[in-house]
Amino acid sequence: MGKISMVVFDLSGTTVSDDNAVAKSLYEAAKDFNLDVTLEDFEKTIGTNKIHLYQFMIARNKGHEVSIQNLEKYNFPEYHDLAMEVFELYSEIMVAYYRNQVKAIPGAEDVFRWCRSQAIKVVTDTGFHRDVNTAIMEGLQWKERGLVDLTLDVENTNGIGRPAPYMIFHAMMELGIQSVREVIKIGDTPADLLSGHNAGCIGNIGVLSGTNTKEIFDHYPHTHILPSVVELPSLIESEFYKH
């Protein structure tokens, strides 16, 4: 195989520790609005655009048959206002969390350094909106410390998040990467795997450092499953580089 030119890393649960805070915050806000949901519902669907996710959950509560694979294809404008109210509460909870405690997954920053030593562009993408992404990046200072080349959120792609592939394509355009056969996507959610698959990335990797298990990932397209992002350099060297 040829050279890897870019890796797109998810944030929470992949490179950023959160102790399941994203799913818990999504669930807390939903319950405050009396939505019939479970914490597990959000553990399976984190990584998506959170406004669309709440529209999805509201529609499901109303009896619509919906599936996470088609999240970005649905359009429920009748539920947008309610979804925005829930989302705004969630955002307050999430920003407060990251303002008070944000830290990298152990070893994640070393992986960034390794990638950059190999001339591999480092990109972060997330299902968060700008306010939460900014809180994380201000706390970690990854760009200022020269660890990442580009940080993206759903507002970079007009609100269209994963499982659509557009954040990956946006990163390729911004950094001058011309082929998805040089791109790896890595994350801890089904939405990550679906976005990497939809983009056609040569590497589409799930990690078990978040809330999802191998049994869940087995239902979604992927090339590899790793215990943690820490194993990525050795995987690239063994399976993605010619020797």
N, C-alpha and C positions, 0 to 999 in steps of 0.2 A: 504494500500500500504506500501511497505517497504521503506527503507532509500534512500534518494538522496545522492549520493556520489560526484557528479561533476555537475557544471553548466558551460556551454560554452556561453560566452557573446560576441556578436558582439561589435565592437568599434564605428565607426562614426554613430551618430544618435541613438545609444542605450546606450552607456556608455560615449561617447565622444561627446561634442557639436561641431557642424560644420556649422550651419546656411546654410545648403544645399550646403556647399562648395564642396563636392565631386562631386555631379551631375553637379554643375556649372563649375568646373575645367575640368571634362570629356567633357562637352559640348564645353567649350572655345577652348580646344585643337582640337576637331573634326571640329569645324567651321573654325579654322585656316587652316585646310587641305581640306576645301570645301566639307566636308561630308554633305549629306542631312539628318540631324537629328534634333530633337527637345530636349529641356531641359527635357521634360517629358519622352522621351525615356530613358534617363539616370537615372531619378528619379525612374523608374520602374526596372532598371537592375543593380543599384549599389549593391555592395556586392559580385560581381563575380570577377574572375581574369580579370584585366583590359586589358591585352594584348588580351586575348581571346574575351573580350567584343568588342574591336575595330575590330578584325577580323570578328566578328559577324555582327557589324554595316556596315563594308565595304561590306561583302557578301550580306547583305540585300540591300544595295545601288546598287549592281550589279545585283539584280533581283532574288537572291536565296531565297527560302522559308525556313525560319528558325524560331525557337521558343525558348524563354528563358529557358523553361523547359529542353531542350536538349543541352544547351550551351556547356557543356564539352564533348559532344559526337561528335560535329562537328570538322572537320579538313579542314582548308582552307590554306594550306601552301603557295599558290600563293599570299595570302594577308598578309603574316607574316611580310615582310620587311616594308610595308607601315604601318601596325599596330604598329610596333616597333617605327617608327618615331613619330606617333601620341602619343603613350604611353610615350615616352621620354619627349615630351613637357608637357604632363599632369603631369608627375612625378615632373618636375621642378616647376610647378605651385602649386602642392599639398604640396610638401616638404616646399616650401617657406611659404605657409599658416600656416602649423603646427609649423614651427620654430618660427613664429611670434605670434601665438595665439593658444594655446591648453588648453582646460579646460574640466573637467569632467562634464557630465550631472549632474545636482543637485540631490543629494541623492545616486548616483551610488556608491561612495566609502563607504557609510554606508551599502549598500547592500553587498558589498564585505566583510566588517567587520562582518556582520551578518553571512554570509555563512561560513566564517572561524571559527566563534564561534561555529558553528554547525558541525564542521569537514567536511564541504563540500568543495571540491577542486574548486578553482576559475581559470578559463581559459578564455583568450580572443582569438578570432579568427577574421580574417579579409580577405577581398578580396584584400587588399593592398599588394604590394610587400615590400621587406625588408626595402628599403630606407624610405618609408613613415611610416611604422610601427615603425621603429627605431626613427624617428623624434617625433612621438607621445609618445613613451615610455620614451624617454630621457626627454621630457617635463613634463610628469606626475609622473615619478619615482615610478610607482606602485609596481614593483618587489622589488626595493630597500626599499620601505616603508612597505613591507610585506603584501601587499593587494591582490596580485595575485600569483598563483603558476606557471603559464605557459602562455607565450604569443606566439601565432602562426600567421603565414601569409602563403601565397600561396607557398612561397619558401621552407617551411617545407614539402610540399607534391609534390615536383618536378613540381611546377607551376600549379598543378591541384587544382582549387579552387571550391567554391560553384557554382552550386548546388550539386556537388559531396560531399559525406560524409566524405572524407578522413581526413580532419583536425580534425573532432570529433574523428575518430578512432585513429589518431595519438596521440591526447591528452589522450585517454583512455590507450593506450599502454605506454606512458611516465609516467603516474601517477598510473598505476596498477589498473585501473577500468575494471572489467571483464564483466559487463553487461550494455547494453544500457538501461535496465529497471531501472538503477540508475542514468541516465543522463538526464539533461534538456538542451535544446538549446533555446536561446532567442536572438532575433534580430529584426531589423526594416525594413527588405526587403524581397521580395519573395524568393530571393536566400537563405536567412537564413532559412526560413520555408521549402524550398525544401531540403536543406542539412540535417536539423533535421529529416524530414520525411524519407529521403533516408537512414539515419543512424538508424532509428527505435527508436529514443529517446522517453522515456516515457512522457516527457513534450516537446512540440514543440510550442514555444510561440512567438507571434508577439507583438511588442510594437509600439505605435502611436507617439512616440517622434521624429521620423524621417520624411521622406517626404511622406510616404505611408499611405493611409487611410484604415479604416475597410472594406470599399467596395472593395478595391483592395485585401486585405488579404483574403476576403471571397472566392476568386477564387483559393486559395492555401491551401494545407493540414496544419492543425494546431490543437492544443488542446485548446489553450486559446489565447485571445487578451487582452493586458493590456494597459492602458494609458501611463505607464512609467515603467521602470525597478524598480522603488521604490516600486511598489506593489508586487514584487516577493516574499519577505519573507512571507507575509501574505498568499499568494496563496500556497506556499509550505506547510505552517503549516496547512492550511485548507483542501487541496486536495491531498497532496502527503505524508503526515505523518499519521501513525496510531496513534490513541489516546486511 
